[in-house]
Amino acid sequence: YEDLTAEEYLHFFAAAYRIPLSKRRNTIDDVLALTDLTHKLKSPVDSLSRGMKQRLSLARILMHDPDLLLLDWMLPDMSGLELTRQLKRDRDLQEIPIIMLTARVEETDKLIGLEIGADDYVTKPYQPDDLLKTIAMRLTRAAMVNDVLRQQQRFLARVLPHELRTPLSLIKGYIETLLDGAKNDPEVATRFL
C-alpha cells in the first residue's frame, strides 16, 4: 500500500469493506475529518509520518464500523495501546469492545492495557477456544448494552414530549392571560412587556 495516496488507500479499503460507491466518497470524507487527515488526502502513504500513519490506520478502522477489535500491543505502524487510547477518547467509538492479544505477559503490561481501555487482555500463546469464548462474551455484552440504550431511547422518545409540553402549556397560558389583560388595560402590557 505504500505507493498509494491516503485517498487511494482508503478507497481500496472502502471497496474491500463493500461500501457502496454511492456512499464511499462521504464515508471517506467523514473518517478523514474525524482523524484530522483531510489535508493529507493526496499524500503518498509512505511519505506520512508515523503519527499520520496511525491516524490513517484509525480512519481505516472507522470506515469498517467494527463490532469488536482484536489488537496486538505491538502493531507494525502504531502501538495497539495507542490505538486503544485514541478509540476510547472518541465518544462515537468508545463502546467498541477491544481485546488486547499480545505476547506481553507482565502483570504491569496487563494493568496498563486495561487502564488504557482494553476490555480484555489475552496473552500469547493462547488457547483458541478461550479466545473464542472471550470474543463471544464481549459481543454478547455489547449487544446487551446496545439493547438497553435502544430501550432508553424509546422511553425518552415517549416521555420527553410530554415533559416538554407541560411547562410550555403553563407558559402559553400565562402569556394568553397577559395578552387578555393587556387588551382590557393597556397599562398591564407596559408593566409586563
C-alpha positions as CSV (number, residue, x, y, z in Angstrom):
1,Y,0.0,0.0,0.0
2,E,3.0,2.3,0.3
3,D,2.8,3.6,-3.3
4,L,-0.9,4.7,-2.8
5,T,-2.0,8.1,-1.7
6,A,-4.1,8.3,1.6
7,E,-7.2,8.8,-0.5
8,E,-6.4,5.7,-2.8
9,Y,-5.6,3.7,0.3
10,L,-9.0,4.5,1.9
11,H,-10.8,3.9,-1.4
12,F,-9.1,0.4,-1.6
13,F,-10.4,-0.5,1.9
14,A,-13.8,1.0,1.3
15,A,-14.1,-1.3,-1.7
16,A,-12.8,-4.2,0.4
17,Y,-15.4,-3.5,3.1
18,R,-18.1,-3.4,0.3
19,I,-19.1,0.2,1.0
20,P,-21.4,1.1,-2.0
21,L,-19.9,3.6,-4.5
22,S,-22.7,6.0,-3.8
23,K,-21.7,6.2,-0.1
24,R,-17.9,5.8,-0.5
25,R,-16.9,9.4,-1.0
26,N,-19.0,10.7,2.0
27,T,-17.7,7.8,4.2
28,I,-14.1,8.6,3.3
29,D,-14.6,12.3,3.8
30,D,-16.1,11.7,7.3
31,V,-13.3,9.4,8.5
32,L,-10.7,11.9,7.2
33,A,-12.4,14.7,9.1
34,L,-12.7,12.6,12.2
35,T,-9.0,11.7,12.1
36,D,-7.9,15.2,11.0
37,L,-6.3,13.8,7.8
38,T,-8.2,15.9,5.2
39,H,-5.0,17.9,4.4
40,K,-3.1,14.6,3.7
41,L,-5.6,13.3,1.2
42,K,-3.2,13.4,-1.8
43,S,0.0,12.4,0.2
44,P,1.6,9.1,-0.5
45,V,1.2,6.7,2.4
46,D,5.0,6.0,2.5
47,S,5.7,9.8,3.0
48,L,3.4,10.1,6.0
49,S,5.0,10.4,9.5
50,R,4.4,7.6,12.0
51,G,1.7,9.7,13.7
52,M,-0.1,10.3,10.3
53,K,0.1,6.5,9.5
54,Q,-1.5,5.9,12.9
55,R,-4.3,8.2,12.0
56,L,-4.7,6.6,8.6
57,S,-5.0,3.2,10.4
58,L,-7.6,4.6,12.6
59,A,-9.5,6.0,9.6
60,R,-9.5,2.6,8.0
61,I,-10.9,1.1,11.2
62,L,-13.6,3.7,11.4
63,M,-14.7,3.0,7.9
64,H,-15.3,-0.6,8.7
65,D,-17.5,0.1,11.7
66,P,-16.4,-3.0,13.6
67,D,-18.3,-4.8,16.3
68,L,-15.1,-5.7,18.2
69,L,-11.4,-5.1,17.8
70,L,-8.7,-7.7,18.4
71,L,-5.5,-5.7,18.7
72,D,-1.9,-6.6,19.3
73,W,0.1,-4.3,21.6
74,M,2.9,-4.2,19.0
75,L,1.4,-3.4,15.6
76,P,3.7,-2.5,12.7
77,D,2.6,1.1,12.1
78,M,1.4,2.0,15.5
79,S,1.0,0.7,19.0
80,G,-2.2,-1.2,19.7
81,L,-2.1,0.5,23.1
82,E,-2.1,4.0,21.4
83,L,-4.9,2.9,19.0
84,T,-6.9,1.8,22.0
85,R,-6.3,5.1,23.7
86,Q,-7.5,7.0,20.7
87,L,-10.6,4.9,20.2
88,K,-11.6,5.2,23.8
89,R,-11.3,9.0,23.6
90,D,-13.8,9.2,20.8
91,R,-17.4,9.4,22.0
92,D,-18.7,7.6,19.0
93,L,-16.2,4.7,19.2
94,Q,-15.6,4.2,22.9
95,E,-18.2,1.5,23.1
96,I,-16.4,-0.8,20.7
97,P,-15.1,-3.7,22.7
98,I,-11.3,-4.1,22.5
99,I,-9.4,-7.3,23.2
100,M,-5.7,-6.9,23.5
101,L,-4.0,-10.0,22.2
102,T,-0.3,-9.8,22.9
103,A,3.0,-11.5,23.8
104,R,3.5,-9.0,26.7
105,V,2.8,-11.2,29.7
106,E,3.9,-9.0,32.6
107,E,1.2,-8.1,35.1
108,T,2.1,-4.4,34.8
109,D,1.6,-4.6,31.0
110,K,-1.9,-6.2,31.6
111,L,-2.8,-3.4,34.0
112,I,-1.6,-0.7,31.6
113,G,-3.7,-2.3,28.8
114,L,-6.8,-2.4,30.9
115,E,-6.3,1.1,32.3
116,I,-5.9,2.5,28.8
117,G,-9.3,1.0,27.8
118,A,-8.9,-2.6,26.6
119,D,-11.9,-4.6,27.7
120,D,-9.9,-7.9,27.9
121,Y,-6.2,-8.8,27.8
122,V,-5.2,-12.2,26.4
123,T,-1.6,-13.3,26.3
124,K,0.2,-15.4,23.7
125,P,0.3,-18.3,23.5
126,Y,-3.4,-18.6,23.9
127,Q,-6.0,-21.4,23.6
128,P,-8.2,-20.8,20.6
129,D,-11.3,-21.9,22.5
130,D,-10.6,-19.5,25.3
131,L,-10.2,-16.6,22.8
132,L,-13.4,-17.5,21.0
133,K,-15.3,-17.6,24.4
134,T,-13.8,-14.2,25.3
135,I,-14.9,-12.7,21.9
136,A,-18.4,-14.2,22.2
137,M,-18.8,-12.9,25.7
138,R,-17.7,-9.4,24.7
139,L,-20.0,-9.4,21.7
140,T,-22.9,-10.6,23.8
141,R,-22.2,-7.9,26.4
142,A,-22.0,-5.2,23.7
143,A,-25.3,-6.4,22.3
144,M,-26.9,-6.2,25.7
145,V,-25.6,-2.7,26.2
146,N,-27.0,-1.6,22.8
147,D,-30.4,-3.1,23.7
148,V,-30.5,-1.1,26.9
149,L,-29.6,2.0,25.0
150,R,-32.3,1.4,22.5
151,Q,-34.8,0.9,25.2
152,Q,-33.8,4.1,26.9
153,Q,-34.1,6.0,23.6
154,R,-37.6,4.6,23.0
155,F,-38.6,5.6,26.6
156,L,-37.2,9.1,26.2
157,A,-39.0,9.4,22.8
158,R,-42.3,8.6,24.5
159,V,-41.8,10.6,27.8
160,L,-39.9,13.7,26.7
161,P,-42.5,15.3,24.5
162,H,-45.0,15.2,27.4
163,E,-42.4,16.6,29.9
164,L,-41.7,19.5,27.5
165,R,-45.4,20.2,26.7
166,T,-46.3,20.6,30.4
167,P,-44.2,23.7,31.2
168,L,-44.8,25.1,27.7
169,S,-48.6,24.8,28.3
170,L,-48.2,26.8,31.6
171,I,-46.1,29.5,29.8
172,K,-48.6,29.6,27.0
173,G,-51.5,30.0,29.4
174,Y,-49.6,32.8,31.3
175,I,-48.9,34.7,28.1
176,E,-52.6,34.4,27.0
177,T,-53.7,35.7,30.3
178,L,-51.3,38.7,30.0
179,L,-52.5,39.4,26.5
180,D,-56.1,39.3,27.5
181,G,-55.3,41.6,30.4
182,A,-53.4,44.0,28.0
183,K,-56.5,44.2,25.8
184,N,-58.6,45.4,28.7
185,D,-55.9,47.5,30.4
186,P,-53.0,48.9,28.3
187,E,-51.1,49.6,31.5
188,V,-50.8,45.8,32.0
189,A,-48.9,45.5,28.8
190,T,-46.4,48.1,29.7
191,R,-45.7,46.6,33.2
192,F,-45.1,43.0,32.0
193,L,-43.7,43.5,28.5
